[in-house]
Amino acid sequence: MQRTYPYRLYPSREQQDALNVVLRQSCLLYNEALEHRRHVYKTAGVSVSYVDQWDRFREDRKARLEDFGLLNATAVQQLLRRLDKTFTAFFRRVKAGETPGFPRFKPAQRFRSIEYRHGDGCKLTGDQLHIQHVGNIPVKQHRAVPEGCLKHVVISRKAGNRWFVSFQGDDGEVAPAPKGGKAIGVDMGLSSLLAFSDGMLIDNPRWLRRSLAKLRCAQRALARKTRFSSRWWQCKRRVEALHWKIANQRRDFLHRLTFRMTEEFALIAVEDVSPRFMLANRHLALSASDASWTLFRSMLDYKAERAGSIIVEVDARHTSQACSGCGRVEKKPLSQRWHSCGCGVELNRDVNAAVNVLNKARCGPTGPNVDAVRSCVPRQKADCFSCQ
């Protein structure tokens, strides 16, 4: 399986300065490569490929040591490939009729990562990571690094001067066969973060809202400082640290939750829904971002693949409005949080939606091979409505 394993780095003050210089040089090269593409297209009307840019900037790297002297040749290649992927994605969105978003120049303070090939400018030896022109940096190995993942190495700076390394590659694990066990339906919401078809509700921790008071004070203090002064940088690092803590709380909670779900359930039915409609609503945008449905789905997918569980996506239409007992559709306002039907079914609105999600997922093939978990592929979509 293709995996990424992140670890914390603990560079010295001199090594931090050297890493910051490497990032500034990488940013300069990225912006110059972007300007080169723009200039050639405006003057000649042709697109520049990655190979053409590598031939050009390979010589620039040797001639301009004061600008690019700390960059390894492989790091320059990966940087130019990153820009090439950005333009590929831009033209793909243009062709598909989506909002394209032309590649932009990056300021130095927002350019925060550089990629190496393991063994070429960057190598892990024991608990030390050697980076060319920087030195040996201690690595906090909270778990072993699989040999197959020592291919791509990404050095990144986050939340001020916190440095991390991510090892990417194939960890050698084989996806297990689907396991037998219980099935569960899941409804994602804002009042309750998750509602399960067995009646259990997961409260929404609201990580961001709980820290809004501290963030407000820190951001107001930042706004009062002279831009780029020493006190301005201190306040900026304080704001970044608060956001970093909120993100860590969110990730830790979702990691634990998705792990328990994939270990306990063999089939997990979820709604095929995007949070875009909530992000477009100014009353719900903050809460929708705080709930982080996209991060939850991402974690659930890869943990299910490793645990042998199956994720089934179903159509989200009418899951909240329909009765899970008789299937009758009755519109309810968002303020109505209790489902009550004439057939005798009375339960929480979100739990009712989760039961409908599970019923939709169970519609499909039957037979001896689908007693506990029906024979389907991960992330299969089911369309039909109710199956008791």
C-alpha positions in Angstrom: 0.0 0.0 0.0 1.2 3.5 -0.8 1.6 5.3 2.6 3.1 8.4 4.1 4.8 8.3 7.5 5.4 11.7 9.1 7.9 12.3 11.9 9.0 15.3 14.0 12.4 16.8 13.4 14.4 18.6 16.1 17.0 20.8 14.3 19.4 23.1 16.1 19.2 26.9 15.7 21.9 26.8 13.0 20.2 23.9 11.2 16.9 25.8 11.3 18.5 28.8 9.7 20.0 26.5 7.0 16.6 24.9 6.3 15.0 28.3 6.0 17.6 29.3 3.5 16.9 26.1 1.5 13.2 26.9 1.5 13.8 30.5 0.3 16.0 29.3 -2.5 13.3 26.7 -3.4 10.7 29.5 -3.5 12.8 31.6 -5.7 13.4 28.8 -8.1 9.7 27.9 -8.2 8.7 31.5 -9.0 11.3 31.9 -11.6 10.2 28.6 -13.3 6.6 29.9 -13.2 7.7 33.2 -14.7 9.6 31.3 -17.4 6.5 29.4 -18.4 4.3 32.5 -18.5 6.9 34.4 -20.6 7.4 31.7 -23.2 3.6 31.2 -23.6 3.0 35.0 -24.0 5.8 35.4 -26.5 5.8 32.2 -28.5 2.3 30.8 -27.7 3.7 27.4 -26.6 3.7 25.5 -23.3 7.0 24.6 -21.7 7.5 21.0 -20.5 9.3 19.8 -17.4 12.2 18.5 -19.5 12.7 21.9 -21.1 12.8 23.6 -17.8 15.2 21.1 -16.3 17.6 21.7 -19.1 17.5 25.4 -18.4 17.6 25.5 -14.6 20.2 22.8 -14.4 22.7 25.3 -15.8 21.3 28.1 -13.7 21.8 26.1 -10.6 25.5 25.8 -11.4 26.0 29.4 -12.4 24.0 31.1 -9.6 25.4 29.5 -6.5 24.4 32.5 -4.4 20.7 31.9 -5.4 20.5 28.1 -5.7 23.7 26.8 -4.2 22.0 24.8 -1.3 19.6 23.0 -3.6 20.3 19.4 -4.5 19.8 18.5 -8.2 17.1 16.0 -7.3 15.3 18.6 -5.2 15.3 20.9 -8.2 13.8 18.2 -10.3 11.0 17.5 -7.8 10.3 21.2 -7.6 9.9 21.5 -11.3 7.7 18.4 -11.4 5.5 20.1 -8.7 5.1 23.1 -11.0 4.4 20.8 -13.9 1.7 19.0 -12.0 0.1 22.4 -11.1 -0.2 23.3 -14.7 -1.5 19.9 -15.6 -4.3 20.2 -13.0 -5.0 23.8 -14.3 -5.5 22.6 -17.9 -7.6 19.6 -16.7 -10.0 22.0 -14.8 -10.2 24.3 -17.8 -11.1 21.3 -20.1 -13.7 20.1 -17.6 -15.3 23.5 -17.4 -14.5 23.9 -13.7 -13.1 27.0 -12.0 -9.4 26.8 -13.1 -7.4 28.9 -10.8 -4.2 29.9 -12.6 -0.9 29.0 -10.8 0.3 31.9 -8.7 3.6 33.1 -7.4 4.4 32.1 -3.9 5.7 34.4 -1.1 8.7 33.0 0.8 6.8 32.8 4.1 4.2 30.5 2.6 6.6 28.2 0.8 7.0 25.5 3.4 8.1 22.2 1.9 10.8 20.6 -0.3 11.1 17.1 -1.6 14.2 14.8 -2.0 14.8 11.3 -3.1 16.1 9.1 -0.3 19.8 8.5 -0.7 20.3 11.6 -3.0 20.7 14.7 -0.8 18.8 13.2 2.1 19.3 9.9 4.0 18.0 8.4 7.2 20.5 6.6 9.4 19.2 5.3 12.7 17.5 8.2 14.4 19.4 10.9 12.4 18.3 12.4 9.1 21.2 13.7 7.0 20.3 16.6 4.7 22.8 18.0 2.2 24.2 21.4 3.2 22.3 21.2 6.5 23.7 18.3 8.5 22.4 15.5 10.7 19.0 16.3 12.4 17.5 14.1 15.2 14.2 12.4 14.2 11.6 11.4 16.8 10.8 7.9 15.5 7.5 7.2 17.4 7.2 4.1 15.1 9.5 2.2 12.8 9.8 3.4 9.2 9.0 0.6 6.6 11.9 0.1 4.2 9.6 0.4 1.2 8.7 4.0 2.3 12.2 5.3 2.1 11.8 6.6 -1.5 10.4 10.2 -1.4 11.3 12.4 1.5 9.4 15.7 2.1 10.8 18.2 4.6 8.2 20.7 5.8 7.9 23.6 8.2 4.6 24.0 10.1 3.3 26.4 12.7 6.3 28.6 13.1 9.5 26.7 13.3 8.2 23.2 13.8 9.9 20.9 11.3 8.7 17.5 10.0 9.8 14.9 7.6 7.5 12.6 5.7 8.6 9.3 4.2 6.5 8.2 1.2 6.4 4.9 -0.7 5.0 1.4 -0.6 5.1 -0.1 2.9 4.8 -3.7 1.6 1.4 -4.4 3.2 -1.2 -6.3 1.2 -4.9 -5.3 1.5 -6.7 -8.0 3.5 -9.8 -9.7 2.2 -13.1 -8.3 3.4 -13.9 -9.5 6.9 -17.3 -10.7 8.3 -19.1 -8.8 11.0 -21.6 -6.1 11.8 -22.8 -3.4 9.5 -23.5 0.1 10.5 -25.0 3.2 8.9 -23.5 6.6 9.5 -25.1 10.1 9.2 -22.8 13.1 9.3 -24.1 16.3 10.8 -23.4 19.4 12.8 -25.7 19.0 15.8 -24.1 15.6 16.4 -20.9 14.9 14.6 -22.0 11.4 13.7 -25.2 9.4 14.3 -25.1 5.6 14.0 -27.9 3.4 12.9 -27.8 1.5 16.3 -28.8 4.7 18.1 -25.4 5.9 19.3 -24.6 9.6 18.8 -21.1 11.2 18.7 -21.2 14.7 20.1 -19.6 17.4 18.0 -16.5 18.6 20.0 -16.5 22.0 18.1 -12.7 22.4 18.4 -12.6 25.7 16.7 -15.5 27.3 18.5 -14.1 26.4 21.9 -10.9 28.3 21.1 -12.5 31.3 19.4 -12.0 33.6 22.4 -8.2 32.9 22.6 -8.0 33.3 18.8 -9.8 36.6 18.9 -7.5 38.0 21.5 -4.4 36.8 19.6 -5.5 38.1 16.3 -6.5 41.5 17.6 -3.0 41.7 19.2 -1.5 40.8 15.9 -3.5 43.5 14.1 -2.3 46.2 16.4 1.4 45.5 15.7 3.5 47.1 13.0 3.7 44.6 10.1 6.9 42.5 10.0 8.2 44.0 13.3 9.7 41.6 15.9 6.5 41.8 18.1 4.4 41.2 15.0 6.3 38.0 14.3 5.8 36.9 18.0 2.1 37.5 17.8 1.9 35.7 14.4 3.6 32.6 15.9 1.2 32.7 18.7 -1.8 32.7 16.3 -0.2 29.8 14.3 0.4 27.8 17.5 -3.3 28.2 18.4 -4.4 27.0 15.0 -1.9 24.2 15.2 -3.3 23.0 18.5 -6.9 23.0 17.1 -5.8 21.0 14.1 -4.0 18.5 16.3 -7.1 18.1 18.6 -9.3 17.5 15.5 -6.9 14.9 13.9 -6.4 13.1 17.2 -10.1 12.7 17.8 -10.9 11.6 14.2 -8.0 9.1 14.2 -9.3 7.4 17.4 -12.9 7.4 16.1 -12.2 6.0 12.6 -9.9 3.4 14.1 -12.6 2.1 16.4 -15.2 2.1 13.6 -13.0 0.1 11.2 -12.0 -2.4 13.8 -15.6 -3.0 15.0 -17.7 -2.9 11.8 -17.2 -4.9 8.6 -19.5 -2.7 6.5 -19.8 1.0 7.0 -22.5 2.8 5.0 -22.0 6.6 4.5 -23.7 9.3 2.6 -22.2 10.4 -0.8 -22.4 14.1 0.1 -20.0 17.1 -0.3 -19.8 19.9 2.4 -19.7 22.5 -0.4 -23.4 23.5 0.0 -22.7 24.2 3.7 -19.5 26.1 3.0 -21.5 28.4 0.7 -23.9 29.2 3.5 -22.4 32.0 5.7 -24.4 30.7 8.7 -23.0 27.1 8.5 -19.6 27.6 6.9 -17.6 27.9 10.2 -19.4 24.9 11.8 -19.0 22.8 8.6 -15.3 23.5 8.4 -14.9 22.8 12.1 -16.6 19.4 11.7 -14.1 18.5 8.9 -16.2 15.9 7.1 -13.6 15.6 4.3 -10.8 14.7 6.8 -13.1 12.2 8.5 -13.9 10.5 5.1 -10.2 10.4 4.1 -9.2 8.7 7.4 -12.1 6.3 7.3 -11.3 5.2 3.7 -7.6 4.3 4.3 -8.2 2.8 7.7 -11.0 0.6 6.2 -8.6 -0.5 3.5 -6.1 -1.6 6.0 -8.6 -3.3 8.4 -10.5 -5.2 5.6 -13.7 -3.2 6.2 -15.9 -2.1 3.3 -17.1 1.5 2.7 -20.4 1.9 0.8 -21.5 5.3 -0.4 -25.2 5.8 -0.9 -27.3 8.6 -2.4 -28.0 11.2 0.4 -31.4 12.2 -1.0 -34.4 11.9 1.4 -32.3 10.1 4.1 -33.4 12.8 6.6 -36.9 13.2 5.3 -38.0 9.6 4.8 -39.2 7.3 7.6 -36.9 4.4 8.2 -39.9 2.2 9.1 -42.4 2.8 6.3 -40.4 4.9 3.8 -42.9 7.7 3.7 -41.2 11.1 2.8 -42.3 14.1 4.9 -40.4 17.3 4.8 -39.1 18.5 8.1 -37.3 21.8 9.0 -33.8 21.7 10.3 -35.0 22.9 13.7 -37.0 19.7 14.0 -34.6 17.2 15.6 -37.0 14.4 16.4 -38.6 12.1 13.8 -42.1 10.9 14.6 -44.2 9.0 12.0 -47.7 7.7 12.0 -46.4 4.1 11.6 -45.1 4.2 15.1 -41.4 5.0 14.5 -40.1 7.7 16.9 -36.4 8.3 17.2 -33.7 11.0 16.7 -33.8 12.6 13.3 -30.1 11.8 12.7 -30.4 8.2 13.8 -33.4 7.8 11.5 -31.2 9.1 8.6 -28.4 6.7 9.6 -30.9 3.8 9.4 -32.0 4.9 6.0 -28.4 5.0 4.9 -27.8 1.5 6.1 -31.0 0.3 4.4 -29.9 1.8 1.1 -26.5 0.1 1.4 -28.1 -3.3 2.0 -30.1 -3.2 -1.2 -28.2 -5.3 -3.7 -27.1 -8.9 -4.4 -27.9 -11.7 -2.0 -26.6 -15.2 -1.6 -24.2 -17.4 0.4 -21.2 -15.0 -0.2 -23.0 -11.9 1.2 -24.3 -13.1 4.6 -22.3 -10.7 6.8 -20.8 -8.4 4.2 -22.2 -8.4 0.7 -19.8 -8.8 -2.2 -19.0 -5.3 -3.3 -15.9 -3.2 -3.9 -14.8 -0.3 -1.6 -16.6 3.0 -2.1 -19.4 1.4 -4.2 -22.4 3.6 -4.7 -26.0 2.3 -4.0 -29.0 4.1 -5.5 -32.2 2.3 -4.5 -34.1 3.4 -1.5 -35.5 1.1 1.1 -34.8 -2.5 1.9 -35.8 -3.8 5.4 
